[in-house]
Amino acid sequence: MRRKVSSWFLFVLLMLLLVAPWPVATAAPSDDYGEYSLMTQRHAGQFYSGGSLAGQWSWTPQGEESEVVWGDPSKRPPNSVEHFIHAGNWVLLDGYGWRDHGTYYVQRVNRELIGEGSCRNMTPLSSDGDRQHYVQWHIPSWPYCLQAWGTITEQFSGKTVDFFHAQVWSPPSTCRNAYLGARTCIRQWESWWDNNGAPGAPITRKLERSVYLARGVGMGFVIDQTYPQVWHAELYSAWAW
């Protein structure tokens, strides 16, 4: 009888242990685009090509929107601006312009597709104000392809340009450059096509490159351009401002 009571007690104790509200381990949240681009921070960086200063970028966040300014500070103050919006799980591209003469180009899409990293099995993306879906905020563990067709309109003159933009975003992996050593990066491959403002003219390829963004460091960690000419640059320094 004592053995039966002891067995029952052990059974009850085991069940209590199984259902007790012990802390449960959860998976760590995935990386997000903000950790790599630093678009939510006042952050800047300079990249070198062939041992010489080739350009600079600088983020100015404004809530869920942010502008990045590009340029070569050795020649003139950086003034080429791209305007991005963080909306849910996407970073949207609204447009771009030049600060020195106040020109802004509104970029709108009429067709967008998303699919595998090989750009196969592409499916339509639902519109978000016709702004381009530039990159996913939460970084998936697999590469994905984005394709967008649309029109760029100069606000001042109404002049339009037809464009096609293809991108492949790759998940985090180890990267290295000559100045800042080994880091963790995401990679953006992109191909840009347009008709240079000739309405109705066919679009032609203007740019093709791969750009690596390093976690906690920022944009342009490595830039490998393959078209229209081969060009290489690496991030030399980055800072908060």
DAMOHU-V341167 format. One line per field, one symbol per residue. phi: phi as a letter, one per 40 degrees, with the letter a starting at -180 (. if undefined). psi: psi as a letter, one per 40 degrees, with the letter a starting at -180 (. if undefined). burial: 1 if it has 9 or more other ideal C-beta (glycine too) atoms within 8 Angstrom, else 0. A space follows every 50 residues. Layout:
phi = ???
psi = ???
burial = ???
This chain:
phi = .cccccccccccccccccccccdbcbcccccbcccccgccbcbaabbbbg gbdbiabacbcbgcbabbbbibccbacdacbbbbbcbgcbbbcciaabcc bgcbbcbbbbaabbacccgbfcbcbccbggccccaccccccbcabbbbba bbbcccbgcbbcabbbbbbbcdacbabccbgcabbbbbcabbbabfgcdg cccbcbaaabbbbccgbhcgcabbcbacacababccaaacb
psi = ddddddddddddddddddeigihhhiiiiiiidddddfeeigiiihiihf eiheiiihhgigbeiihhhiiheedihhehhhhihhhbfihihdaiahdd efhhhhhiiehiiiaidefifhiihiigfeihhdihdhhieiiihhhhia hhhhddeehihiihhhihhiiiihiiiddeahahiihhhihhiiefeghe iiiihdihihhhhhhedaifdhhgheheihihiihdiiii.
burial = 00000000000000000000000000000010111111100011111110 00111111111000111111111000011111111100011111111100 00111111100111111010010010010011111111100011111111 11111000011111111111100010101100101111111111100000 00100011111111101111111010100001111101000
